[in-house]
Amino acid sequence: MSQDNLFNKSLEQSGVFEQLVIAARGGDKDAFVKLFEMVKDSLYRTACVILENENDAYDALQESALKAYKNLQQLRQPQFFKTWVTRILINKCCAILKERKKVSLFADMSVLQVNLQEKSPFSVGVMEAVNRLSFPYRAVVILRYLEGYSQKEIAQILNCPVGTVKSRLNAALKKLKADLRGQGLWHLVKEEEVYEL
């Protein structure tokens, strides 16, 4: 889990998100700006990975911020602001992809490498393997392992049952294992680390 995700989790638990949402709902624009600033880096990374294009990712981020601001009254549980706005962002990214009629979400490795903690041949090999997964599997892998969301949060973001998230993660990890074996990289992974990718 990235440091900003750990930071945001602690903010969720301390009630900061909830306080800012309540203030923003009351018309405090600065509260909304602070709220969005706390999650924008994570949202931008997610959009970059999905859209493969920094300009499109920035557009999706801006449009998501605007939609979140306009629809803030619809957020039922203020402490889940980040999950809610991530769902808005992913829906916007999907709309952009449909407009472009683009099937491959992750062809540009230069964008993906920005998100990697290390740029070893193994980590690049893993990201290339993730690129080859179909969208439903890529989405859960990215949200779980790059963005650090729980399975329950992923289910909320993708609007599907938790069981579906679990089965997609399991299938994706099996596919990644087979792909890494095919690349000759699997020997670099200890069996117990498979689910820590």
Backbone as CSV, one residue per row, in Angstrom:
resi,resn,N_x,N_y,N_z,CA_x,CA_y,CA_z,C_x,C_y,C_z
1,MET,0.853,-1.175,0.000,0.000,0.000,0.000,0.899,1.237,0.000
2,SER,0.571,2.207,-0.832,1.396,3.400,-0.921,1.223,4.259,0.328
3,GLN,2.192,5.170,0.544,2.154,6.011,1.732,0.941,6.931,1.752
4,ASP,0.551,7.461,0.571,-0.615,8.344,0.578,-1.895,7.567,0.864
5,ASN,-1.950,6.269,0.477,-3.117,5.460,0.825,-3.176,5.220,2.323
6,LEU,-2.021,4.965,2.942,-1.986,4.797,4.395,-2.419,6.093,5.084
7,PHE,-1.957,7.219,4.555,-2.316,8.525,5.100,-3.828,8.745,4.994
8,ASN,-4.385,8.451,3.809,-5.818,8.643,3.608,-6.638,7.701,4.478
9,LYS,-6.161,6.463,4.672,-6.872,5.520,5.548,-6.922,6.076,6.968
10,SER,-5.803,6.634,7.434,-5.800,7.190,8.785,-6.711,8.412,8.871
11,LEU,-6.798,9.193,7.796,-7.703,10.346,7.785,-9.158,9.885,7.830
12,GLU,-9.460,8.792,7.088,-10.814,8.259,7.112,-11.177,7.843,8.529
13,GLN,-10.241,7.174,9.187,-10.512,6.673,10.523,-10.629,7.815,11.533
14,SER,-9.900,8.885,11.331,-9.945,9.996,12.285,-11.144,10.912,12.061
15,GLY,-11.858,10.725,10.973,-13.046,11.534,10.716,-12.786,12.814,9.941
16,VAL,-11.554,13.023,9.471,-11.240,14.251,8.738,-12.055,14.336,7.447
17,PHE,-12.143,13.224,6.704,-12.943,13.225,5.475,-14.377,13.624,5.792
18,GLU,-14.920,13.025,6.825,-16.311,13.284,7.185,-16.536,14.760,7.530
19,GLN,-15.627,15.335,8.299,-15.753,16.743,8.683,-15.693,17.663,7.463
20,LEU,-14.758,17.356,6.549,-14.619,18.186,5.352,-15.829,18.046,4.426
21,VAL,-16.359,16.835,4.304,-17.537,16.629,3.459,-18.715,17.421,4.017
22,ILE,-18.900,17.356,5.312,-20.000,18.094,5.943,-19.838,19.594,5.702
23,ALA,-18.611,20.094,5.842,-18.359,21.521,5.599,-18.603,21.872,4.130
24,ALA,-18.145,21.009,3.216,-18.329,21.266,1.782,-19.805,21.241,1.415
25,ARG,-20.548,20.322,1.996,-21.991,20.277,1.744,-22.672,21.559,2.212
26,GLY,-22.106,22.161,3.223,-22.649,23.412,3.750,-22.237,24.631,2.944
27,GLY,-21.527,24.424,1.830,-21.155,25.530,0.961,-19.714,25.985,1.079
28,ASP,-18.918,25.331,1.893,-17.506,25.695,2.073,-16.674,25.119,0.925
29,LYS,-16.413,25.951,-0.074,-15.655,25.506,-1.255,-14.222,25.126,-0.892
30,ASP,-13.631,25.836,0.057,-12.262,25.513,0.488,-12.189,24.116,1.096
31,ALA,-13.242,23.712,1.796,-13.273,22.365,2.380,-13.254,21.318,1.271
32,PHE,-14.013,21.570,0.190,-14.001,20.612,-0.924,-12.626,20.567,-1.586
33,VAL,-12.003,21.720,-1.760,-10.667,21.763,-2.363,-9.685,20.948,-1.514
34,LYS,-9.726,21.138,-0.190,-8.848,20.371,0.705,-9.134,18.882,0.592
35,LEU,-10.395,18.540,0.545,-10.820,17.149,0.442,-10.285,16.520,-0.839
36,PHE,-10.442,17.212,-1.938,-9.992,16.664,-3.222,-8.469,16.623,-3.305
37,GLU,-7.807,17.606,-2.729,-6.339,17.612,-2.711,-5.792,16.361,-2.013
38,MET,-6.510,15.876,-1.007,-6.054,14.715,-0.247,-6.098,13.430,-1.074
39,VAL,-6.907,13.372,-2.112,-7.064,12.136,-2.884,-6.609,12.258,-4.340
40,LYS,-6.260,13.445,-4.773,-6.017,13.647,-6.207,-4.827,12.851,-6.747
41,ASP,-3.758,12.678,-5.980,-2.606,11.931,-6.495,-2.968,10.481,-6.784
42,SER,-3.680,9.871,-5.868,-4.121,8.489,-6.059,-5.068,8.380,-7.254
43,LEU,-5.983,9.323,-7.376,-6.917,9.324,-8.499,-6.184,9.514,-9.825
44,TYR,-5.218,10.406,-9.835,-4.468,10.667,-11.062,-3.692,9.420,-11.499
45,ARG,-3.039,8.747,-10.534,-2.313,7.511,-10.873,-3.256,6.472,-11.471
46,THR,-4.410,6.318,-10.860,-5.393,5.354,-11.348,-5.825,5.707,-12.770
47,ALA,-6.121,6.965,-13.007,-6.539,7.399,-14.347,-5.423,7.212,-15.372
48,CYS,-4.178,7.481,-15.001,-3.047,7.282,-15.923,-2.918,5.829,-16.333
49,VAL,-3.056,4.949,-15.373,-2.915,3.522,-15.679,-4.059,3.057,-16.580
50,ILE,-5.258,3.499,-16.307,-6.406,3.062,-17.100,-6.398,3.673,-18.493
51,LEU,-6.084,4.955,-18.596,-6.219,5.659,-19.871,-4.959,5.696,-20.720
52,GLU,-3.810,5.398,-20.114,-2.528,5.384,-20.832,-2.113,6.735,-21.379
53,ASN,-2.732,7.773,-20.956,-2.469,9.077,-21.529,-2.612,10.118,-20.428
54,GLU,-1.542,10.859,-20.202,-1.549,11.827,-19.105,-2.578,12.936,-19.311
55,ASN,-2.741,13.395,-20.545,-3.721,14.456,-20.802,-5.146,13.974,-20.547
56,ASP,-5.458,12.756,-21.031,-6.786,12.195,-20.776,-6.994,11.961,-19.284
57,ALA,-5.941,11.522,-18.598,-6.034,11.282,-17.153,-6.323,12.587,-16.422
58,TYR,-5.663,13.652,-16.832,-5.897,14.955,-16.216,-7.327,15.431,-16.476
59,ASP,-7.810,15.229,-17.723,-9.192,15.594,-18.044,-10.181,14.798,-17.193
60,ALA,-9.934,13.490,-17.064,-10.816,12.641,-16.258,-10.812,13.096,-14.802
61,LEU,-9.639,13.473,-14.318,-9.522,13.945,-12.938,-10.331,15.233,-12.744
62,GLN,-10.187,16.165,-13.664,-10.929,17.432,-13.569,-12.438,17.213,-13.635
63,GLU,-12.862,16.384,-14.578,-14.292,16.133,-14.724,-14.847,15.389,-13.511
64,SER,-14.037,14.512,-12.927,-14.456,13.802,-11.719,-14.581,14.757,-10.546
65,ALA,-13.664,15.699,-10.444,-13.733,16.691,-9.369,-15.008,17.520,-9.501
66,LEU,-15.304,17.942,-10.712,-16.505,18.740,-10.947,-17.768,17.945,-10.625
67,LYS,-17.823,16.699,-11.093,-18.991,15.863,-10.827,-19.135,15.595,-9.330
68,ALA,-18.024,15.332,-8.664,-18.073,15.091,-7.217,-18.584,16.326,-6.491
69,TYR,-18.120,17.488,-6.892,-18.552,18.730,-6.244,-20.055,18.948,-6.441
70,LYS,-20.509,18.751,-7.677,-21.921,18.971,-7.979,-22.830,17.961,-7.284
71,ASN,-22.324,16.739,-7.078,-23.157,15.663,-6.543,-22.809,15.291,-5.107
72,LEU,-22.109,16.138,-4.418,-21.660,15.842,-3.058,-22.818,15.499,-2.121
73,GLN,-23.973,16.081,-2.373,-25.139,15.791,-1.528,-25.584,14.333,-1.643
74,GLN,-25.210,13.659,-2.738,-25.602,12.264,-2.946,-24.720,11.274,-2.178
75,LEU,-23.595,11.725,-1.685,-22.701,10.855,-0.921,-23.369,10.537,0.411
76,ARG,-23.736,9.271,0.599,-24.491,8.882,1.789,-23.631,8.789,3.040
77,GLN,-22.397,8.310,2.867,-21.507,8.139,4.013,-20.241,8.959,3.777
78,PRO,-20.160,10.136,4.363,-19.050,11.051,4.107,-17.658,10.442,4.350
79,GLN,-17.544,9.501,5.272,-16.234,8.915,5.551,-15.712,8.083,4.364
80,PHE,-16.586,7.759,3.411,-16.173,6.988,2.242,-16.019,7.863,1.001
81,PHE,-15.668,9.104,1.208,-15.498,10.043,0.088,-14.524,9.505,-0.952
82,LYS,-13.371,8.996,-0.524,-12.360,8.536,-1.485,-12.886,7.392,-2.344
83,THR,-13.551,6.443,-1.750,-14.125,5.325,-2.506,-15.157,5.840,-3.499
84,TRP,-15.998,6.756,-3.062,-17.049,7.323,-3.901,-16.460,8.076,-5.091
85,VAL,-15.467,8.916,-4.843,-14.887,9.712,-5.926,-14.049,8.824,-6.866
86,THR,-13.471,7.748,-6.349,-12.740,6.811,-7.216,-13.711,6.143,-8.178
87,ARG,-14.886,5.818,-7.693,-15.904,5.224,-8.563,-16.300,6.211,-9.659
88,ILE,-16.470,7.457,-9.304,-16.783,8.488,-10.303,-15.670,8.542,-11.346
89,LEU,-14.419,8.540,-10.890,-13.272,8.597,-11.801,-13.242,7.389,-12.735
90,ILE,-13.422,6.202,-12.202,-13.371,5.001,-13.050,-14.493,5.025,-14.075
91,ASN,-15.669,5.464,-13.673,-16.764,5.581,-14.644,-16.412,6.571,-15.748
92,LYS,-15.774,7.680,-15.381,-15.358,8.664,-16.385,-14.293,8.072,-17.307
93,CYS,-13.346,7.354,-16.735,-12.305,6.712,-17.553,-12.925,5.718,-18.534
94,CYS,-13.899,4.946,-18.059,-14.574,3.989,-18.946,-15.294,4.713,-20.078
95,ALA,-15.898,5.854,-19.764,-16.572,6.637,-20.801,-15.567,7.140,-21.840
96,ILE,-14.416,7.586,-21.381,-13.373,8.049,-22.304,-12.907,6.898,-23.187
97,LEU,-12.716,5.726,-22.586,-12.287,4.555,-23.363,-13.328,4.171,-24.407
98,LYS,-14.594,4.242,-24.032,-15.650,3.926,-24.998,-15.635,4.922,-26.141
99,GLU,-15.385,6.187,-25.812,-15.314,7.211,-26.859,-14.176,6.905,-27.821
100,ARG,-13.082,6.473,-27.308,-11.923,6.164,-28.141,-12.026,4.784,-28.765
101,LYS,-13.008,3.989,-28.269,-13.173,2.604,-28.722,-11.854,1.858,-28.634
102,LYS,-11.242,2.026,-27.501,-9.928,1.446,-27.294,-10.052,0.214,-26.418
103,VAL,-9.428,-0.870,-26.811,-9.509,-2.109,-26.058,-8.375,-2.212,-25.046
104,SER,-7.184,-1.931,-25.470,-6.033,-2.065,-24.586,-5.918,-0.864,-23.671
105,LEU,-5.869,-1.105,-22.365,-5.819,-0.011,-21.413,-4.413,0.375,-21.000
106,PHE,-3.443,-0.504,-21.200,-2.140,-0.263,-20.585,-0.969,-0.471,-21.545
107,ALA,-1.092,-0.033,-22.779,-0.036,-0.298,-23.739,1.215,0.546,-23.507
108,ASP,1.087,1.725,-22.959,2.218,2.625,-22.802,2.930,2.384,-21.482
109,MET,4.004,1.614,-21.529,4.723,1.260,-20.297,5.372,2.477,-19.653
110,SER,5.625,3.525,-20.415,6.253,4.692,-19.796,5.334,5.301,-18.744
111,VAL,4.016,5.288,-18.965,3.078,5.797,-17.974,3.052,4.874,-16.766
112,LEU,3.057,3.558,-17.019,3.009,2.604,-15.918,4.248,2.685,-15.042
113,GLN,5.399,2.891,-15.644,6.632,2.897,-14.872,6.672,4.047,-13.874
114,VAL,5.933,5.106,-14.151,5.855,6.219,-13.208,5.311,5.733,-11.867
115,ASN,4.435,4.723,-11.914,3.772,4.248,-10.713,4.557,3.173,-9.968
116,LEU,5.595,2.652,-10.536,6.332,1.576,-9.890,7.274,2.127,-8.836
117,GLN,7.326,1.448,-7.703,8.246,1.855,-6.645,9.687,1.635,-7.089
118,GLU,9.919,0.552,-7.795,11.258,0.265,-8.306,11.121,-0.096,-9.779
119,LYS,12.171,0.076,-10.517,12.113,-0.193,-11.946,12.987,-1.384,-12.306
120,SER,12.943,-2.429,-11.499,13.717,-3.625,-11.773,13.091,-4.381,-12.943
121,PRO,13.865,-5.254,-13.587,13.292,-6.057,-14.677,12.082,-6.867,-14.209
122,PHE,12.115,-7.310,-12.960,10.985,-8.076,-12.447,9.729,-7.225,-12.352
123,SER,9.831,-6.017,-11.776,8.633,-5.185,-11.617,8.080,-4.758,-12.976
124,VAL,8.949,-4.481,-13.930,8.489,-4.143,-15.279,7.823,-5.362,-15.906
125,GLY,8.389,-6.547,-15.689,7.790,-7.784,-16.196,6.408,-8.020,-15.616
126,VAL,6.241,-7.732,-14.342,4.927,-7.879,-13.706,3.936,-6.910,-14.344
127,MET,4.333,-5.660,-14.535,3.419,-4.683,-15.129,3.079,-5.059,-16.581
128,GLU,4.040,-5.604,-17.300,3.733,-6.060,-18.662,2.720,-7.200,-18.627
129,ALA,2.856,-8.080,-17.643,1.891,-9.176,-17.486,0.515,-8.621,-17.117
130,VAL,0.481,-7.609,-16.257,-0.793,-6.977,-15.900,-1.419,-6.355,-17.147
131,ASN,-0.602,-5.783,-18.022,-1.096,-5.186,-19.271,-1.858,-6.188,-20.121
132,ARG,-1.440,-7.432,-20.063,-2.036,-8.446,-20.922,-3.344,-9.015,-20.358
133,LEU,-3.697,-8.665,-19.138,-4.959,-9.119,-18.565,-6.126,-8.363,-19.197
134,SER,-7.277,-8.997,-19.283,-8.459,-8.297,-19.785,-8.922,-7.291,-18.725
135,PHE,-9.748,-6.329,-19.147,-10.107,-5.216,-18.271,-10.620,-5.619,-16.891
136,PRO,-11.570,-6.552,-16.776,-12.078,-6.863,-15.428,-10.975,-7.321,-14.467
137,TYR,-10.013,-8.048,-14.980,-8.908,-8.535,-14.143,-7.893,-7.419,-13.862
138,ARG,-7.592,-6.621,-14.874,-6.663,-5.503,-14.675,-7.201,-4.531,-13.641
139,ALA,-8.482,-4.225,-13.744,-9.084,-3.246,-12.837,-8.915,-3.673,-11.385
140,VAL,-9.227,-4.941,-11.076,-9.128,-5.371,-9.674,-7.681,-5.438,-9.212
141,VAL,-6.774,-5.834,-10.102,-5.349,-5.897,-9.733,-4.814,-4.501,-9.452
142,ILE,-5.141,-3.549,-10.302,-4.666,-2.174,-10.118,-5.218,-1.578,-8.827
143,LEU,-6.518,-1.724,-8.634,-7.128,-1.143,-7.441,-6.615,-1.807,-6.163
144,ARG,-6.376,-3.121,-6.207,-5.934,-3.828,-5.004,-4.449,-3.626,-4.734
145,TYR,-3.614,-3.852,-5.734,-2.177,-3.919,-5.495,-1.435,-2.621,-5.789
146,LEU,-1.943,-1.773,-6.660,-1.279,-0.490,-6.895,-1.866,0.611,-6.031
147,GLU,-3.180,0.565,-5.818,-3.828,1.625,-5.054,-4.162,1.225,-3.629
148,GLY,-4.084,-0.060,-3.296,-4.242,-0.507,-1.923,-5.661,-0.562,-1.393
149,TYR,-6.646,-0.613,-2.263,-8.029,-0.722,-1.803,-8.311,-2.133,-1.287
150,SER,-9.220,-2.234,-0.332,-9.667,-3.539,0.160,-10.623,-4.146,-0.864
151,GLN,-10.887,-5.437,-0.718,-11.823,-6.086,-1.638,-13.217,-5.465,-1.532
152,LYS,-13.621,-5.110,-0.339,-14.930,-4.482,-0.136,-14.992,-3.126,-0.843
153,GLU,-13.919,-2.343,-0.731,-13.879,-1.031,-1.388,-13.896,-1.186,-2.912
154,ILE,-13.178,-2.190,-3.417,-13.161,-2.441,-4.867,-14.566,-2.796,-5.341
155,ALA,-15.260,-3.613,-4.574,-16.633,-3.981,-4.921,-17.520,-2.741,-5.006
156,GLN,-17.346,-1.810,-4.072,-18.127,-0.574,-4.100,-17.767,0.269,-5.314
157,ILE,-16.477,0.366,-5.616,-16.015,1.181,-6.742,-16.527,0.627,-8.064
158,LEU,-16.436,-0.701,-8.231,-16.819,-1.335,-9.491,-18.299,-1.727,-9.530
159,ASN,-18.999,-1.488,-8.417,-20.421,-1.800,-8.328,-20.698,-3.271,-8.638
160,CYS,-19.989,-4.141,-7.929,-20.173,-5.575,-8.083,-20.038,-6.241,-6.712
161,PRO,-20.471,-7.492,-6.582,-20.356,-8.173,-5.289,-18.896,-8.430,-4.894
162,VAL,-18.653,-8.516,-3.588,-17.305,-8.811,-3.088,-16.830,-10.157,-3.622
163,GLY,-17.735,-11.118,-3.737,-17.377,-12.441,-4.274,-16.825,-12.354,-5.692
164,THR,-17.374,-11.447,-6.477,-16.882,-11.244,-7.849,-15.470,-10.682,-7.816
165,VAL,-15.226,-9.739,-6.926,-13.882,-9.171,-6.784,-12.900,-10.274,-6.399
166,LYS,-13.264,-11.099,-5.423,-12.383,-12.189,-4.974,-12.080,-13.158,-6.103
167,SER,-13.110,-13.545,-6.857,-12.873,-14.500,-7.938,-12.031,-13.882,-9.059
168,ARG,-12.257,-12.600,-9.341,-11.437,-11.938,-10.370,-9.986,-11.813,-9.927
169,LEU,-9.777,-11.468,-8.650,-8.407,-11.385,-8.132,-7.725,-12.741,-8.203
170,ASN,-8.429,-13.780,-7.799,-7.863,-15.124,-7.826,-7.505,-15.531,-9.258
171,ALA,-8.432,-15.312,-10.179,-8.173,-15.658,-11.580,-7.036,-14.815,-12.157
172,ALA,-7.012,-13.527,-11.814,-5.950,-12.645,-12.319,-4.587,-13.095,-11.818
173,LEU,-4.511,-13.459,-10.545,-3.228,-13.900,-9.993,-2.766,-15.203,-10.632
174,LYS,-3.687,-16.101,-10.932,-3.328,-17.344,-11.636,-2.799,-17.031,-13.036
175,LYS,-3.469,-16.104,-13.715,-3.024,-15.713,-15.060,-1.647,-15.037,-15.004
176,LEU,-1.454,-14.175,-14.006,-0.154,-13.515,-13.851,0.942,-14.543,-13.574
177,LYS,0.656,-15.515,-12.739,1.632,-16.560,-12.421,2.027,-17.305,-13.693
178,ALA,1.032,-17.684,-14.502,1.322,-18.396,-15.749,2.134,-17.514,-16.699
179,ASP,1.764,-16.245,-16.796,2.464,-15.318,-17.681,3.919,-15.127,-17.226
180,LEU,4.119,-14.943,-15.922,5.479,-14.755,-15.399,6.326,-16.010,-15.594
181,ARG,5.702,-17.172,-15.464,6.429,-18.420,-15.761,6.876,-18.425,-17.217
182,GLY,5.963,-18.004,-18.101,6.275,-17.956,-19.530,7.408,-16.994,-19.851
183,GLN,7.546,-15.932,-19.053,8.620,-14.959,-19.254,9.915,-15.397,-18.571
184,GLY,9.837,-16.498,-17.817,11.015,-16.945,-17.074,11.274,-16.110,-15.831
185,LEU,10.268,-15.391,-15.356,10.433,-14.540,-14.176,9.876,-15.173,-12.908
186,TRP,9.109,-16.246,-13.046,8.446,-16.817,-11.880,9.440,-17.319,-10.841
187,HIS,10.592,-17.776,-11.288,11.582,-18.290,-10.334,12.083,-17.204,-9.388
188,LEU,11.838,-15.916,-9.724,12.250,-14.814,-8.865,11.271,-14.566,-7.724
189,VAL,10.117,-15.253,-7.755,9.080,-15.048,-6.759,8.996,-16.270,-5.858
190,LYS,8.995,-16.030,-4.554,8.762,-17.122,-3.620,7.273,-17.403,-3.617
191,GLU,6.901,-18.665,-3.529,5.508,-19.085,-3.578,4.629,-18.301,-2.606
192,GLU,5.120,-18.016,-1.395,4.302,-17.307,-0.406,4.138,-15.829,-0.744
193,GLU,4.926,-15.296,-1.695,4.824,-13.897,-2.069,3.865,-13.654,-3.230
194,VAL,3.271,-14.733,-3.752,2.425,-14.617,-4.921,1.324,-13.594,-4.714
195,TYR,0.714,-13.608,-3.559,-0.416,-12.729,-3.320,0.016,-11.373,-2.802
196,GLU,1.298,-11.112,-2.801,1.817,-9.802,-2.416,2.253,-8.995,-3.614
197,LEU,2.047,-9.507,-4.844,2.491,-8.815,-6.053,2.009,-7.435,-6.059
